[in-house]
Amino acid sequence: MPTARVSRSWKVTYARSAEVLMTDFAQYDGFKRDFDFYVGPARPDGFRTREFGDRLWADVSRLLGVPFDGASITPGVDGGYKYWFENEDLSASVYSGPLEGSGVLDQVPASLNVISRSMDVANSELAERLYAGLTASDDAYLVAVFEDNGMPIAANFDIGDGW
């Protein structure tokens, strides 16, 4: 399983290891601190925005253990789709956009944000659960996570150091 480490230059580098290394999102947690996930297909061949968004949305629901009953899915003017769910414990949103361009973030056309509304569960706990689940398989997703101020925290692919 690829693991990521953030170096002093903010470049995310990778090492393969037999052990599972959890990213410590708690060090970035705080009042009104969110984690911005950018997610893309590990294999972009035959990419379809809606199918990718539906699969990611279902995986987020499964990983959080929360059925997204009553969620809204809205098509956007740019060919993307916005997914939204909220209850008394959390709010979750995914935007799945078209796969275009050749930049680092162009490889991850979906944005994901989950915010805890519970006094018992920190945003960092949800972020750790999502990152571990979304990156558990080498062929599922490319994932890059940023602090709400734009600094990279973790990624399972090379995002470079131009941040």
Residue pairs with C-beta under 8 A, 6 or more apart in sequence:
1 16
1 17
1 20
1 135
1 136
1 138
2 14
2 15
2 16
2 135
2 138
2 156
2 157
3 14
3 15
3 16
3 17
3 21
3 156
4 12
4 13
4 14
4 23
4 154
4 155
4 156
5 12
5 13
5 14
5 15
6 12
6 152
6 153
6 154
7 13
7 161
9 161
10 151
10 152
10 161
10 163
11 159
11 160
11 161
12 144
12 152
12 154
12 155
12 158
12 159
13 158
14 156
14 157
14 158
20 132
22 128
22 132
23 128
23 131
23 145
23 153
23 154
25 35
25 123
25 124
25 125
25 127
25 128
25 131
25 145
25 153
25 154
26 122
26 124
26 125
26 128
28 35
28 124
28 147
28 153
29 122
29 123
29 124
33 123
33 147
33 148
34 113
34 115
34 123
34 148
35 113
35 114
35 123
35 124
35 127
35 145
35 146
35 147
35 148
35 153
36 111
36 112
36 113
36 145
36 146
36 147
36 148
37 111
37 112
37 113
37 127
37 130
37 131
37 134
37 143
37 144
37 145
38 105
38 108
38 110
38 111
38 112
38 143
38 144
38 145
38 146
39 56
39 108
39 110
39 111
39 112
39 134
39 141
39 142
39 143
40 99
40 107
40 108
40 109
40 110
40 141
40 142
41 47
41 52
41 99
41 141
41 142
42 138
42 139
42 140
42 141
42 142
43 139
44 99
44 107
47 99
49 79
49 80
49 81
49 96
49 97
49 98
49 99
49 109
50 81
50 96
52 96
52 109
52 110
53 73
53 80
53 81
53 83
53 94
53 96
53 110
56 94
56 96
56 110
56 112
56 141
57 68
57 71
57 73
57 83
57 94
59 133
59 134
59 140
60 68
60 92
60 94
60 112
60 114
60 130
61 67
61 68
61 85
61 92
62 133
63 129
63 130
63 133
63 134
64 90
64 92
64 114
64 126
64 129
64 130
66 85
66 87
66 89
66 90
66 92
68 83
68 85
68 92
70 85
71 83
71 84
71 85
72 82
72 83
72 84
72 85
73 81
73 82
73 83
73 84
74 81
74 82
74 84
75 81
76 82
76 95
76 97
78 97
78 98
79 97
79 98
80 95
80 96
80 97
80 98
80 109
81 95
81 96
82 93
82 94
82 95
83 92
83 93
83 94
83 95
83 96
84 91
84 92
84 93
85 91
85 92
85 93
86 92
86 117
87 117
88 117
89 116
89 117
89 118
89 121
90 114
90 115
90 116
90 117
90 118
90 121
90 126
91 114
91 115
91 117
92 112
92 113
92 114
92 115
93 112
93 113
93 114
94 110
94 111
94 112
95 110
95 111
96 109
96 110
97 109
97 110
97 111
98 109
99 106
99 107
99 109
100 106
100 109
104 144
104 159
104 160
105 144
107 142
107 157
108 142
108 143
108 144
112 130
114 123
114 126
114 127
114 130
115 123
115 126
116 122
116 123
116 125
116 126
127 145
131 143
131 145
131 154
134 140
134 141
134 143
135 141
135 143
135 156
141 156
142 155
142 156
142 157
143 154
143 155
143 156
143 157
144 152
144 154
144 155
144 156
144 157
144 159
145 152
145 153
145 154
145 155
146 152
146 153
147 153
150 163
151 163
152 159
152 163
